[in-house]
Amino acid sequence: MSGGYDPRAVANLMLDEADRLGIQLTNLSLQKLLYFAHGIYLMQTKAPLVSGYFEAWQYGPVHPSAYRAFKDAGSSAITSRATGQDILTGRPRAIATPNDVRLTGLLQQVLNSYGRMPTGRLVDLSHAKDSPWSHVVDRAKAEVAFGLRISDTVIIDRFRHHKVSIGAEPLSGDPSDDTPFA
């Protein structure tokens, strides 16, 4: 599947909405929320929310280009927005934020449902048994997997396995940063 918004633009919009709701996001929590929004959007429309792909990293699904855009924040709350690069001058340029009421509503729904959860709880949710992340990681143990990409097809087939019990307590410790599997 192809199409979808620039993941950095959707991340910027999510950060704007999080600020409006008084929610601080780290890069690790942003990655999980972006993944949940992408999965919900895929389930509803059968079309991708963001372009590119998610990968199965140690602490759950990560969109590499969105991750790189906010990597400098480390484990601190993100206070900046992703920028692009002007191909002619090489200078940073603003990334246009999608002007889509349905998208904004989806991001608000995701933030209201998951945005205040501790990062460790978001990681636990993304690791649910038989979820897309779990499926890709388990498959990689038995066969060669390149980059541990989580395809949109796998997300559509397995996103239903995310069981959400609303609770603030994480089931594991809060990680401070994510890394790809070696």
N, C-alpha and C positions, 0 to 999 in steps of 0.2 A: 504494500500500500504506500502511496506517496501523497503529498499534499500537506496541509496543515500550516499553522502559523510558525514563525521563527520562535523557537523555544525560549530565547532570551527576551523576546517581546512579551510572551505570555508570563514569564517569570517577573518581568518588570511590572506588569499589570497586577500580578498576584501580590507583589511587594507593596504596590500603591494601595491595594485594597486592605492588606494586612495593617498598614500604617493607619488607614482610616478606622479600622476596628480596634486599634491599640494592641496589635499582636506583633511581637518581634520574631523574626525568622532568621535562623542560621542557614548556611548553605546546605547542610545535611537535612534539616527539616524542609527547606524549600524543595529539595530534590524529591522527597517523598510526597509532598503535596502536589507538585507538578505531575508526578506519576499518577497519583489518585485522580486528579482532574483529567488527565489524558485517558485513563482507563474508563472513567465514567462517561466521558464524551464518546469514546469508541463504542461503548455498549449502547449508548443512546442513538448514535447517528451512523455507526459502522464506518465512520471516516475518522482519520487521525486529527487530534487537536493540534499537535506540534509536528513539525517536520523532523526528519532524522530518526533516531532510535534511542531506546533506553538500553543500558547494559546492567547485568547483574554484578554489582560490586559487593564487597564484604558486608556492608550495612544496608543493603537493599538496592532497589532500582535507582539508577543515576542517568541523567541525560548528559553526555560528555560536554557538549558545547555550552549548555547552561551551567554545568559545574565549573568549567574553566572561567566563565564570565564572572563568577562570584568567589573564586578560589582565594583571592586575596583577603577576604573577610575572615578566613580561618574558621574557628569555632565561635566567633563573635557574631552578634546580630548584624545583619546586612543593612548598611545605611546608604549605599550607592545604588546606581542602576547600571545594568549592562549597556555597553556601547558597541557600535560596530566600527568598522574602519573604512574610511573613504579610499577607494581603490586608486584614485588618481593622485591624492596627496599623501596618503598613509596616515592622515590625522584621524583621531577618534571622531565619530559622528553619532548623533542620537539615533536610537532605534525607534521607529514609529510604533506606538502602542495601538493594538487593535481596538477599533471602535465598534464593538459588537456587544449589544445589550445581553444577548444569550450567554456569551462567554463571561462577561462580568458577573452575571447571576450564578453561573457554574462555579466560578472562583470564590464568590461569597459563600456559596453552599459548602464547598470544600473547607474553606477557612473556618466557617461556623461549626462544622462537624469535627474537624481534625486539628485546626490551627493552634489551639491552646493545649494540645496534648504534649507531654514531654517527648523529646526526640527519641528516647529509647522505646516509647510506646509506638511511635510511628514506624520505627525499625521493626518492632515485633509484628505489627500489622502487615508490613510489606513482606515479611518472611513467612506468612501463613502457609500451612501445609497445602500442597497442591496449587499454590498461587503461581502466577507467571514466573516470579523470581525463583521460587522453590523448584519448579519444573525445570528451568534452564540450568540451575546449579546441579540438581540431581542428574540430569542428562549428561552434563559435562563430566561427571564422575565416571560414567560408563563409556563415553565416546569422545572423540575429539570435537571440541567446540571452539570456534574462532571468536575471540573477543567477548564471549558470553552475552551476545546480543539477545534482547528480549523482543521478539518480533511482535508487530501489531496483531498478527494472527494468533500467536500464543496468548497475548493479552485478552483478545476477544474470547478465546476458548477457555481461559482459566481465571479471569478476573473475578468471577462469581465465588471463587474459593476464599476471597478475603472476608473473614468474619469480623465484624466490627462490634465489639462490646464497648460501649462508651465508659471509659474509666480513665482517670488521670494518672494512675500509677503505672509506671513502666514494668514490664516483666523482666527486663534486663537493664544493665547500667546504661546511662546515657553516653554514647560514644561522642567524641568531640570532632571527628573528621572521618571521611570515608576514603577507601582506597580500592582500586580494582583488584580482582583476584589475580594472583601471579600466574 
